[in-house]
Amino acid sequence: MPTLLTQHDTIRAKHPVREDFAGWSTGSGRGYYYPSKGHAVRAFDSALQGFDLHLDSEDLADFYGDDGRKIVAVHDEYKRLVGWAVLSWYRMPSGNYEFTGYLA
């Protein structure tokens, strides 16, 4: 596995964590329509945990409304900021949520 971080302690541009994280977006390889916003956020966070990263747990409570966009800090195992997760959602007529996520 390539080194996760650059010399500036940010996630490398071509690191596999980026593709794995985005892979949980609706319509991608593993992504699907989520029954709740919480299910989606946990799926994206689990992708990060496989690389010893995690979403900022103090910033996960306010995914307001049926559609929106939120930027959440991504931390390493030492609680250092290493990037940002951009999550967008839309509630479908079925009640399920469509989610798109990428790392910036």
Number of C-alpha atoms within 10 A of each C-alpha: 5 8 8 19 15 11 7 8 13 18 23 18 13 10 14 14 21 19 13 19 21 23 21 25 25 19 13 11 11 12 19 17 20 21 14 13 18 12 13 25 18 13 18 25 20 18 20 20 15 11 14 13 23 23 23 17 12 9 12 15 8 8 17 11 10 13 14 13 16 16 16 19 20 23 20 22 11 8 11 13 18 20 20 19 22 16 21 18 23 18 19 13 7 8 13 16 23 22 26 22 23 20 19 15
